[in-house]
Amino acid sequence: MSTRHGIVTLDGTEISFEVFEGAEPAVVILHGLAGSGREFVPTAQALSGRKVVLVDQRGHGLSTRRPRDLSRAAFVSDVRAVIERVATSPVVLIGQSMGAHTAMLVASAHPELVARLILLEGNHGGDNPDNADKLGAYFSSWKTPFADPESALADIGDSPIHHAWAADMDAQPDGLRPRFDADIMAESIRPLSLEHWTEWERVAAPTLVIYADGGTFTEAQKAEFVERNPFARRVDLAEASHDAHLDAFDQWIRAVVTFVDERGRNGSPHAIAVRQASAAAARGRASGRTSCRPRACGPSRRSRASHAGAGIRCCRTRSPQP
Protein backbone atom coordinates (compact mmCIF):
# COMPACT_ATOMS: atom_id res chain seq x y z
CA MET A 1 0.00 0.00 0.00
CA SER A 2 1.41 3.37 -0.99
CA THR A 3 0.29 6.98 -0.92
CA ARG A 4 1.21 9.93 -3.08
CA HIS A 5 2.48 13.13 -1.47
CA GLY A 6 3.94 16.44 -2.57
CA ILE A 7 5.86 19.43 -1.30
CA VAL A 8 6.35 22.87 -2.81
CA THR A 9 9.88 24.23 -2.69
CA LEU A 10 10.94 27.83 -2.12
CA ASP A 11 11.20 28.40 -5.90
CA GLY A 12 7.63 27.17 -6.43
CA THR A 13 8.54 23.73 -7.77
CA GLU A 14 6.27 20.88 -6.70
CA ILE A 15 8.07 17.65 -5.87
CA SER A 16 5.88 14.57 -5.97
CA PHE A 17 6.81 11.39 -4.14
CA GLU A 18 5.27 8.03 -3.32
CA VAL A 19 5.52 6.58 0.18
CA PHE A 20 5.37 2.86 1.01
CA GLU A 21 4.81 2.75 4.75
CA GLY A 22 6.99 0.65 7.02
CA ALA A 23 9.71 0.82 9.61
CA GLU A 24 12.47 3.40 9.65
CA PRO A 25 15.19 4.08 8.76
CA ALA A 26 13.46 5.00 5.54
CA VAL A 27 14.86 4.16 2.12
CA VAL A 28 14.68 7.12 -0.28
CA ILE A 29 15.20 6.33 -3.98
CA LEU A 30 16.13 8.72 -6.81
CA HIS A 31 15.61 7.69 -10.45
CA GLY A 32 17.76 8.57 -13.45
CA LEU A 33 17.30 11.05 -16.28
CA ALA A 34 13.86 10.92 -17.97
CA GLY A 35 12.64 8.37 -15.46
CA SER A 36 10.38 8.53 -12.43
CA GLY A 37 9.90 6.80 -9.13
CA ARG A 38 7.62 4.32 -10.89
CA GLU A 39 10.71 2.45 -12.15
CA PHE A 40 11.51 1.50 -8.56
CA VAL A 41 8.13 0.22 -7.42
CA PRO A 42 9.41 -3.40 -7.65
CA THR A 43 12.39 -2.38 -5.49
CA ALA A 44 10.05 -0.80 -2.93
CA GLN A 45 7.93 -3.95 -2.89
CA ALA A 46 11.03 -6.11 -2.36
CA LEU A 47 11.85 -3.97 0.69
CA SER A 48 8.45 -4.71 2.22
CA GLY A 49 8.31 -3.87 5.91
CA ARG A 50 10.59 -0.89 5.54
CA LYS A 51 9.47 2.65 4.76
CA VAL A 52 10.38 3.43 1.13
CA VAL A 53 10.04 6.81 -0.58
CA LEU A 54 10.17 7.08 -4.39
CA VAL A 55 10.90 10.65 -5.45
CA ASP A 56 10.03 12.16 -8.83
CA GLN A 57 12.87 14.60 -9.30
CA ARG A 58 12.09 18.09 -10.62
CA GLY A 59 11.19 18.07 -14.31
CA HIS A 60 10.24 14.38 -14.11
CA GLY A 61 7.21 12.20 -13.43
CA LEU A 62 4.47 13.97 -11.51
CA SER A 63 6.71 16.77 -10.27
CA THR A 64 6.73 20.22 -11.90
CA ARG A 65 7.44 19.64 -15.59
CA ARG A 66 9.29 22.88 -16.34
CA PRO A 67 11.03 24.12 -13.19
CA ARG A 68 12.97 27.37 -13.44
CA ASP A 69 16.05 26.10 -11.63
CA LEU A 70 17.81 22.98 -12.94
CA SER A 71 21.04 23.37 -11.00
CA ARG A 72 22.49 20.49 -9.05
CA ALA A 73 21.93 22.54 -5.90
CA ALA A 74 18.19 22.70 -6.64
CA PHE A 75 17.97 18.92 -7.00
CA VAL A 76 19.87 18.48 -3.73
CA SER A 77 17.60 20.94 -1.94
CA ASP A 78 14.52 19.04 -3.14
CA VAL A 79 15.78 15.75 -1.72
CA ARG A 80 16.71 17.37 1.56
CA ALA A 81 13.18 18.77 1.85
CA VAL A 82 11.62 15.36 1.15
CA ILE A 83 13.82 13.59 3.70
CA GLU A 84 13.04 16.19 6.34
CA ARG A 85 9.34 15.74 5.62
CA VAL A 86 9.14 11.94 5.69
CA ALA A 87 11.90 10.69 7.98
CA THR A 88 12.60 10.99 11.69
CA SER A 89 16.12 9.54 11.45
CA PRO A 90 18.92 9.40 8.86
CA VAL A 91 17.87 7.48 5.75
CA VAL A 92 19.28 4.96 3.34
CA LEU A 93 19.63 7.03 0.16
CA ILE A 94 19.67 5.23 -3.20
CA GLY A 95 20.21 6.75 -6.64
CA GLN A 96 20.66 5.50 -10.18
CA SER A 97 22.60 7.36 -12.91
CA MET A 98 21.72 11.06 -12.59
CA GLY A 99 19.88 10.13 -9.40
CA ALA A 100 23.09 8.57 -8.08
CA HIS A 101 24.89 11.85 -8.70
CA THR A 102 22.14 13.72 -6.83
CA ALA A 103 22.30 11.22 -3.97
CA MET A 104 26.06 11.58 -3.71
CA LEU A 105 25.76 15.37 -3.48
CA VAL A 106 23.04 15.09 -0.83
CA ALA A 107 25.19 12.77 1.29
CA SER A 108 28.11 15.17 0.93
CA ALA A 109 26.20 18.35 1.76
CA HIS A 110 23.89 16.89 4.44
CA PRO A 111 25.65 13.99 6.16
CA GLU A 112 23.28 14.24 9.10
CA LEU A 113 20.45 13.05 6.83
CA VAL A 114 22.11 9.99 5.28
CA ALA A 115 22.99 6.86 7.24
CA ARG A 116 23.91 4.73 4.22
CA LEU A 117 24.29 5.41 0.51
CA ILE A 118 23.79 3.20 -2.56
CA LEU A 119 24.88 4.40 -5.99
CA LEU A 120 23.88 2.42 -9.08
CA GLU A 121 25.86 3.31 -12.20
CA GLY A 122 26.94 6.72 -10.91
CA ASN A 123 30.11 8.73 -10.54
CA HIS A 124 31.48 12.18 -9.70
CA GLY A 125 30.47 13.82 -12.98
CA GLY A 126 32.86 14.90 -15.71
CA ASP A 127 30.54 13.80 -18.51
CA ASN A 128 31.21 14.77 -22.10
CA PRO A 129 29.65 18.25 -22.48
CA ASP A 130 28.12 17.15 -25.79
CA ASN A 131 26.05 14.45 -24.09
CA ALA A 132 23.38 16.89 -22.94
CA ASP A 133 22.66 18.11 -26.46
CA LYS A 134 22.70 14.57 -27.85
CA LEU A 135 20.21 13.39 -25.25
CA GLY A 136 18.00 16.42 -25.88
CA ALA A 137 18.05 15.71 -29.60
CA TYR A 138 17.17 12.06 -29.00
CA PHE A 139 14.16 12.87 -26.84
CA SER A 140 13.06 15.55 -29.33
CA SER A 141 13.13 12.95 -32.11
CA TRP A 142 10.29 10.94 -30.56
CA LYS A 143 7.28 11.02 -32.87
CA THR A 144 4.74 11.90 -30.22
CA PRO A 145 1.90 11.43 -29.53
CA PHE A 146 1.89 7.65 -29.63
CA ALA A 147 -1.29 5.68 -30.19
CA ASP A 148 -0.33 3.02 -27.65
CA PRO A 149 2.73 1.64 -25.78
CA GLU A 150 3.57 -0.68 -28.67
CA SER A 151 3.77 2.29 -31.05
CA ALA A 152 6.01 4.09 -28.58
CA LEU A 153 8.38 1.14 -28.32
CA ALA A 154 8.55 0.83 -32.10
CA ASP A 155 9.81 4.42 -32.22
CA ILE A 156 11.98 4.86 -29.13
CA GLY A 157 13.47 1.37 -28.70
CA ASP A 158 12.76 -1.96 -27.04
CA SER A 159 15.13 -2.18 -24.06
CA PRO A 160 13.96 -2.39 -20.42
CA ILE A 161 14.40 1.37 -19.92
CA HIS A 162 12.36 2.04 -23.07
CA HIS A 163 9.61 -0.19 -21.68
CA ALA A 164 9.74 1.77 -18.42
CA TRP A 165 9.46 5.08 -20.29
CA ALA A 166 6.55 3.79 -22.37
CA ALA A 167 4.72 2.49 -19.29
CA ASP A 168 5.12 5.87 -17.59
CA MET A 169 3.73 7.99 -20.43
CA ASP A 170 0.84 10.36 -19.85
CA ALA A 171 -2.41 9.43 -21.58
CA GLN A 172 -3.71 12.63 -23.17
CA PRO A 173 -6.69 13.08 -25.54
CA ASP A 174 -4.45 12.86 -28.61
CA GLY A 175 -2.39 9.91 -27.38
CA LEU A 176 0.56 9.02 -25.15
CA ARG A 177 3.21 11.61 -24.38
CA PRO A 178 6.27 11.47 -22.10
CA ARG A 179 6.02 13.14 -18.70
CA PHE A 180 9.03 15.33 -19.48
CA ASP A 181 10.25 17.87 -22.02
CA ALA A 182 13.36 17.19 -24.08
CA ASP A 183 14.96 20.57 -23.43
CA ILE A 184 14.47 20.19 -19.67
CA MET A 185 16.19 16.80 -19.81
CA ALA A 186 19.15 18.33 -21.64
CA GLU A 187 19.51 21.14 -19.12
CA SER A 188 19.04 18.76 -16.18
CA ILE A 189 21.96 16.58 -17.26
CA ARG A 190 24.25 19.37 -18.48
CA PRO A 191 25.69 20.21 -15.02
CA LEU A 192 27.02 16.65 -14.76
CA SER A 193 29.78 17.67 -17.17
CA LEU A 194 31.43 19.33 -14.16
CA GLU A 195 33.56 17.20 -11.86
CA HIS A 196 32.60 16.85 -8.21
CA TRP A 197 35.54 14.97 -6.74
CA THR A 198 35.66 17.16 -3.64
CA GLU A 199 32.02 16.43 -2.84
CA TRP A 200 32.52 12.71 -3.36
CA GLU A 201 35.60 12.60 -1.15
CA ARG A 202 33.64 14.29 1.65
CA VAL A 203 30.96 11.59 1.73
CA ALA A 204 31.35 9.79 5.07
CA ALA A 205 28.35 7.47 4.97
CA PRO A 206 28.99 3.78 4.31
CA THR A 207 28.50 3.56 0.56
CA LEU A 208 27.76 0.70 -1.81
CA VAL A 209 28.73 1.48 -5.40
CA ILE A 210 27.06 -0.87 -7.87
CA TYR A 211 28.22 -1.16 -11.46
CA ALA A 212 26.96 -3.26 -14.36
CA ASP A 213 29.29 -5.13 -16.67
CA GLY A 214 27.38 -3.65 -19.61
CA GLY A 215 27.03 -0.20 -18.09
CA THR A 216 28.27 3.25 -19.01
CA PHE A 217 31.65 3.41 -17.30
CA THR A 218 35.08 1.99 -18.13
CA GLU A 219 36.91 -0.19 -15.63
CA ALA A 220 39.39 2.63 -14.99
CA GLN A 221 36.57 5.05 -14.21
CA LYS A 222 34.90 2.57 -11.87
CA ALA A 223 38.12 1.79 -10.02
CA GLU A 224 39.14 5.43 -9.55
CA PHE A 225 35.72 6.45 -8.27
CA VAL A 226 35.65 3.75 -5.58
CA GLU A 227 39.30 4.22 -4.62
CA ARG A 228 38.81 7.92 -3.94
CA ASN A 229 36.40 7.35 -1.06
CA PRO A 230 37.56 5.13 1.82
CA PHE A 231 33.98 4.39 2.90
CA ALA A 232 32.91 2.98 -0.47
CA ARG A 233 32.77 -0.64 -1.49
CA ARG A 234 31.92 -2.02 -4.90
CA VAL A 235 29.64 -4.72 -6.27
CA ASP A 236 29.50 -5.67 -9.96
CA LEU A 237 26.38 -7.07 -11.63
CA ALA A 238 26.77 -9.58 -14.46
CA GLU A 239 24.91 -9.40 -17.77
CA ALA A 240 23.42 -6.08 -16.72
CA SER A 241 23.04 -2.65 -18.30
CA HIS A 242 23.14 0.92 -17.05
CA ASP A 243 19.56 0.28 -15.94
CA ALA A 244 20.38 -2.82 -13.92
CA HIS A 245 17.48 -2.19 -11.54
CA LEU A 246 15.32 -3.21 -14.49
CA ASP A 247 17.27 -5.88 -16.40
CA ALA A 248 19.22 -7.50 -13.54
CA PHE A 249 16.61 -7.11 -10.83
CA ASP A 250 17.44 -10.22 -8.79
CA GLN A 251 21.12 -9.28 -8.52
CA TRP A 252 20.23 -5.66 -7.85
CA ILE A 253 17.78 -6.35 -5.06
CA ARG A 254 20.06 -8.93 -3.45
CA ALA A 255 22.85 -6.35 -3.24
CA VAL A 256 20.48 -3.67 -1.93
CA VAL A 257 18.81 -5.84 0.70
CA THR A 258 22.13 -7.18 1.97
CA PHE A 259 23.56 -3.69 2.39
CA VAL A 260 20.39 -2.13 3.82
CA ASP A 261 19.97 -4.90 6.39
CA GLU A 262 23.53 -4.76 7.71
CA ARG A 263 23.63 -4.22 11.45
CA GLY A 264 25.78 -1.84 13.44
CA ARG A 265 26.07 1.81 14.40
CA ASN A 266 28.14 2.89 11.44
CA GLY A 267 25.32 5.16 10.30
CA SER A 268 24.96 6.94 13.63
CA PRO A 269 25.79 10.64 13.96
CA HIS A 270 28.81 9.78 16.11
CA ALA A 271 30.14 7.27 13.58
CA ILE A 272 29.59 9.70 10.72
CA ALA A 273 31.52 12.40 12.59
CA VAL A 274 34.39 9.98 13.18
CA ARG A 275 34.50 9.00 9.51
CA GLN A 276 34.42 12.62 8.36
CA ALA A 277 37.28 13.49 10.66
CA SER A 278 39.20 10.41 9.57
CA ALA A 279 38.76 11.34 5.91
CA ALA A 280 39.94 14.88 6.63
CA ALA A 281 42.99 13.46 8.42
CA ALA A 282 43.79 11.24 5.46
CA ARG A 283 43.52 14.16 3.07
CA GLY A 284 45.75 16.19 5.36
CA ARG A 285 48.40 13.46 5.49
CA ALA A 286 48.29 13.13 1.71
CA SER A 287 48.95 16.85 1.34
CA GLY A 288 51.63 16.94 4.03
CA ARG A 289 49.40 18.71 6.58
CA THR A 290 48.54 17.57 10.07
CA SER A 291 44.85 17.27 10.75
CA CYS A 292 43.80 19.22 13.80
CA ARG A 293 40.10 19.26 14.51
CA PRO A 294 39.09 21.71 17.26
CA ARG A 295 35.59 20.19 17.46
CA ALA A 296 36.34 16.68 16.31
CA CYS A 297 36.73 15.19 19.78
CA GLY A 298 34.14 15.21 22.46
CA PRO A 299 34.87 15.16 26.16
CA SER A 300 34.22 11.47 26.65
CA ARG A 301 36.99 8.89 26.79
CA ARG A 302 35.19 6.88 24.09
CA SER A 303 35.06 9.86 21.75
CA ARG A 304 38.74 10.65 22.23
CA ALA A 305 39.72 7.02 21.77
CA SER A 306 37.73 6.59 18.57
CA HIS A 307 39.26 9.69 17.03
CA ALA A 308 42.74 8.64 18.10
CA GLY A 309 42.17 5.31 16.39
CA ALA A 310 41.30 7.19 13.23
CA GLY A 311 44.57 9.10 13.40
CA ILE A 312 42.99 12.44 14.23
CA ARG A 313 44.72 14.91 16.50
CA CYS A 314 42.40 16.94 18.68
CA CYS A 315 43.33 20.55 19.25
CA ARG A 316 43.33 21.66 22.86
CA THR A 317 43.22 25.26 24.00
CA ARG A 318 43.96 26.69 27.41
CA SER A 319 41.37 28.67 29.21
CA PRO A 320 42.38 32.32 29.54
CA GLN A 321 44.03 33.06 32.87
CA PRO A 322 42.54 35.79 34.98
N, C-alpha and C positions, 0 to 999 in steps of 0.2 A: 504494500500500500504506500503510495507516495502522494505528496501534495505540491502544488506549484505556488511559488512565492516570488516576490519582487521587491527591489529597493530602488530608490531614485538617488543618484549621486549628486554631488554639489554642482556638477556642470549640466544637470538635467537629464542625464542618461539613465534609462531604466535597465536594470540588470535582473534578468529572470533566472530563477534556479528551481530545481526540483529536489525535494527532500524525501528520502526514505528513512523513516524513523527507526531508531534503535539506540544502542548504548554508545556513549562516548568513550574514548575520543572519536570525534567524527572524522570521516574520510571525505575530503573535498577534492573533486576531480575537474580538471580543465581540459577541454578538447583542443584539437588542432585547428589550423586555418580552414575556414569554410565549413567546419563541422558544427556540432551542437552537443549538448549534454546527452541527447538521445542515443548517441553512439555507445555510451557507457552504461545504459540501462542493464545489459547483461552482467556487467561488472558489479553494479550495485546489487543486483539480485544474488550474485555469488557471495557477496559480503553480508548476507542476511543476518540480522541480529545486531548489526552495527549501524550507527547513523551514517548515511551517505548523502552527500550534497553534490548534485550535478549542475554546474554553472554554465549558462550560455554567455560567453564573453561578449563584450560590446561589439555591435555590428554583426552578430551571429544569432541564429536561432530565434527565440522569442524576445531577446533583448532589443534595445533601440537599434534600428537598422542602419541609420546614418548619424552616428555620434560625431560631434564636432572635434573631439580630441581623440586621436589614435596613437598617442605616444605610449611608450612602454610604461611610463609612470602612471598613466590613466588606467591601464589594464591592472597594474599592481594595486592601485587604490581601490578598484572595484572588488578585487578578491579580498583585500583586507576588510572592506565593509561587509562582505558576505560572511566571512569567518566571525567577525565580531557580532553579527546578528544571530548566527545559528549555533555557535559553539560556546561552551562554558570553560573549556580547557584547550590547550594547544592541539592542533589537528594533525592528521596524516594528510599531506598535500600531494596530489598526484597530477601530473601533466603529461600530455603527449604532443610532440612536435612544437609548434608555437606555444601550446599550453604548457609544455615542459619548460620553455624559456621563461614564461610568465611565472610559473611556480618557483623556479630557481631564484628569480628576482624578488619574489615575495619572501622566501625563506631568508634571503640575504638582508633585506630591508627591515623585516619584522620577525626576528628569530623567536620572539616571545609567543608568536602565534603558531609556530610549526614545530611539532614534536619529531616528525619523521617525514622524509621527502622521497618520492618515487618519480623518476624522470624516464619516460619512454621515448626513445629516438629524439633526444634533445642535446643541445650543447650550449656554449657560451655566446653564440652569435657568429659574426664574421661571414655571413652568407654573401654570395656573389650579388653585388648591387643590381645586376640585371634581372635577378630572379623575380623581383616584385613586378616588373613590367611584363615579364613572360607569363606569370601566373594571372595577372590582370587580363592579358590578351586571351589566355585560354578560357577563363570564365566568361569573358565577353563573347567568345565564339559560340557559346551554347545557343542553339536555335529554339529559344523559348518563345511562347509557352509550349509545353509538351502535352500531348493528349492523354498520356498515361505513363506509369513508371517504365514500361517496356520501351516506349518511344524515347524516353530520357536516356535509358541505358544504351540504346542504339546510337545515340549522338555523343554522349559524354564518355562512354567506356563501360567495361563490364567487370571491373575489379571489386573487391569488397568495399573499398571506400566509395566507389561510384554507386554501389548499391545503397550504402548508407546515405549518400547525398540524395539519391532518388527517393528513398523512403521518407526523407525529412522535408521534401518539397511542400510548398504551400498550395493548396487547392484553391484556385481563384476561378471566377466565372469563365475565363477564356482558356483555362488549363492549368497545368502545374508549373510553378516558378520557384527558383531557389529562394531561400530565406535570407539572402545576402546580395549585395551589389558588388559587381566585379571591381569597381574602382576602390571601394572600401577595403576589399580583400588585399588589393595591391598596397594600399597605404598602411594597412595593419601590419603587413609582413616586412615592409621596407626598413623599419628601424632595426630589424635583426641583422642587417648588414654591418652594424657596429659591433665591436667586440666588447664583451662584458666579463673579462677574466677576473678583474678585481672583485666584482660582485660574487662570482662563483667561488673564489678563494675565501670569501668571508662566510660562506654557508657553513654553519656548525652543526646542523641537524644530521643525524644518521641518514645517509642517502643511498638509495638503490638506483643505479643507473642501468637501464635495460636497453640493449641494442638488438636489432634483428640482423641475421646474416644477409638478408636481401634488402637492407635498409638504405638510408641516404648517405651514411658517413663511411669514410675509409677507416681501415684499421688504425692508421696513425692518428687520425682525428679522435677516434674512440679512446685509444690508449692515453693520449695527452690529456684529454678532458678528465678522465678518472684519476690520473696521476696527480693532477694539480689540486685535488682536494683530499686531504687525509681522512675525511669521514665518509668517503664514497666507496662503494663496492660495486662490482659489475656482474651482470648476468646476461648471457647471450641466448637468444631464441633461434632455433633452427627452422629452416624453411619458412621464414617469416618475412614480412615486408615492413615498410615504414609504419604501416597501420596494423601492427601485430596484435593490437587489442581486438581486431576483427578477424584476421586470417590465421592467428596462432593463439586462439583464445585459451585453450587448456594450459598451454605453457605460460601464457601471460598471467592468468588468474592464479596459477600455482605459485609463481614468483611473488605476486602481490600479497596473497594470503599468508604465505610464509613470513614475509617481511613485516606485514601489519601485525601479525599475531605474536611476534617476538616479545618476550618478557624483559623486564628490567627498567631501570630509571634513567636510561640514557636519553630520554626525551624530556626530562624534568628541567625546570628553569636553572637549577644548580648545575646539572650536567652540561646544559647548553653553555652556561657561562664559563665553565671549565674548558670546554672544547674551543670556544672563541678565544680565550686567553692563550690556550696552547697553540692554536693556529697563529696568533699574533706573535708568540714567542718564536715559532718556527720561521716565520717570515723575517723576524728580526735577526735570527742567527744567520739566515741565508744572506742577508744584506750586511752582515758584520756588526749589527747593532745588538745591544742587550735589551731584552724586553723588561720593562718596569711598569707595572700596572698599579697605579695608586689605589684603584677600587677593585682590583681583581680578587683580593683575598679578604674574606670576612674574618671576624674575630674568633671564630671557633677553631679548635684544633683540627677538626675534620676538614674544614675549608682550607686551612693553611697547608695541611698535608696533601690534599688532592692537587692543589696548585703546584706544590713543590714537586710532586710526581710528574707533573706535566712540564716541568722545566721552566716555571714562571717565577721570576723574582718579584716579590711584593715590596713596593716602596714604603718606607716608614718615615714619618716626620715627627719631630719633637714638638711638644706643646710649647708655646711661647712662655718664657720665664717672666715672672712678674718683676 
